[in-house]
Amino acid sequence: MLVSPVIDVTISFVCFQRAVAETAEMSLGNTCFNSTPCGWLVYVPFTRRADYFMKNTCECPKGMSCLRTDDDLSVSAYVYRCRTESSTNDSS
């Protein structure tokens, strides 16, 4: 009588968390900064008629507003960033 060998295999997983130093921006929570969009106004391609506004999860700091700064053609949306009223790059 032939008996097939029994193989006992134990698999264990080890999860590692990447060590990242906390920066000043990370410690401020949900604050949008100059390069982080605070929202996008998605429009219909070709006509550029506004379809809907998608707000980011972060908020602008006190004294700043979420203003249109540029146009991202790849996603058909105007990009909004936190700016003071006088520092917007948009001329319209």
RAWO-V400683 format. One record per residue. N is the residue number from 1. SS is DSSP state (H for helix, E for strand, - for the rest). PHI is phi in degrees with one decimal (NA if undefined). BURIAL is # if it has 9 or more other ideal C-beta (glycine too) atoms within 8 Angstrom, else .. Layout:
n=N ss=SS phi=PHI burial=BURIAL
n=N ss=SS phi=PHI burial=BURIAL
This chain:
n=1 ss=- phi=NA burial=.
n=2 ss=- phi=-95.2 burial=.
n=3 ss=- phi=-116.3 burial=.
n=4 ss=- phi=-77.1 burial=.
n=5 ss=- phi=-69.9 burial=.
n=6 ss=- phi=-98.5 burial=.
n=7 ss=- phi=-107.7 burial=.
n=8 ss=- phi=-99.2 burial=.
n=9 ss=- phi=-116.8 burial=.
n=10 ss=- phi=-113.1 burial=.
n=11 ss=- phi=-113.9 burial=.
n=12 ss=- phi=-126.7 burial=.
n=13 ss=- phi=-113.8 burial=.
n=14 ss=- phi=-120.2 burial=.
n=15 ss=- phi=-101.0 burial=.
n=16 ss=- phi=-111.6 burial=.
n=17 ss=- phi=-105.7 burial=.
n=18 ss=- phi=-68.8 burial=.
n=19 ss=- phi=-82.7 burial=.
n=20 ss=- phi=-126.5 burial=.
n=21 ss=- phi=-69.4 burial=.
n=22 ss=- phi=-75.4 burial=.
n=23 ss=- phi=-94.3 burial=.
n=24 ss=H phi=-61.4 burial=.
n=25 ss=H phi=-65.6 burial=.
n=26 ss=H phi=-68.6 burial=.
n=27 ss=H phi=-76.1 burial=.
n=28 ss=- phi=-86.2 burial=.
n=29 ss=- phi=77.7 burial=.
n=30 ss=- phi=-93.0 burial=.
n=31 ss=E phi=-103.5 burial=#
n=32 ss=- phi=-79.1 burial=#
n=33 ss=- phi=-113.3 burial=.
n=34 ss=- phi=-48.3 burial=.
n=35 ss=- phi=-88.8 burial=.
n=36 ss=- phi=-90.8 burial=#
n=37 ss=E phi=-64.4 burial=#
n=38 ss=E phi=-94.8 burial=#
n=39 ss=E phi=178.6 burial=#
n=40 ss=E phi=-138.0 burial=#
n=41 ss=E phi=-99.2 burial=#
n=42 ss=E phi=-78.6 burial=#
n=43 ss=E phi=-124.5 burial=#
n=44 ss=- phi=-78.3 burial=.
n=45 ss=- phi=-57.4 burial=.
n=46 ss=- phi=76.3 burial=.
n=47 ss=- phi=-92.0 burial=.
n=48 ss=- phi=57.3 burial=.
n=49 ss=- phi=-76.2 burial=.
n=50 ss=E phi=-59.6 burial=.
n=51 ss=E phi=-102.5 burial=.
n=52 ss=E phi=-161.9 burial=.
n=53 ss=E phi=-104.7 burial=.
n=54 ss=E phi=-111.0 burial=#
n=55 ss=E phi=-84.0 burial=.
n=56 ss=- phi=-76.7 burial=#
n=57 ss=- phi=-80.4 burial=.
n=58 ss=- phi=-91.9 burial=#
n=59 ss=E phi=-117.2 burial=.
n=60 ss=- phi=-74.3 burial=#
n=61 ss=- phi=-64.7 burial=.
n=62 ss=- phi=-57.0 burial=.
n=63 ss=- phi=86.1 burial=.
n=64 ss=- phi=-124.3 burial=#
n=65 ss=E phi=-123.4 burial=.
n=66 ss=E phi=-84.3 burial=#
n=67 ss=E phi=-118.3 burial=#
n=68 ss=E phi=-68.6 burial=#
n=69 ss=E phi=-115.6 burial=#
n=70 ss=E phi=-159.8 burial=.
n=71 ss=E phi=-121.8 burial=.
n=72 ss=E phi=-99.7 burial=#
n=73 ss=H phi=-63.9 burial=.
n=74 ss=H phi=-67.2 burial=.
n=75 ss=H phi=-119.8 burial=.
n=76 ss=- phi=51.7 burial=#
n=77 ss=E phi=-150.4 burial=#
n=78 ss=E phi=-81.6 burial=#
n=79 ss=E phi=-98.1 burial=#
n=80 ss=E phi=-114.5 burial=#
n=81 ss=E phi=-133.3 burial=#
n=82 ss=E phi=-72.4 burial=#
n=83 ss=E phi=-145.6 burial=#
n=84 ss=- phi=-79.6 burial=.
n=85 ss=H phi=-53.3 burial=.
n=86 ss=H phi=-87.3 burial=.
n=87 ss=H phi=-106.6 burial=.
n=88 ss=- phi=-70.2 burial=#
n=89 ss=- phi=-87.0 burial=.
n=90 ss=- phi=-85.4 burial=.
n=91 ss=- phi=-92.3 burial=.
n=92 ss=- phi=-90.7 burial=.
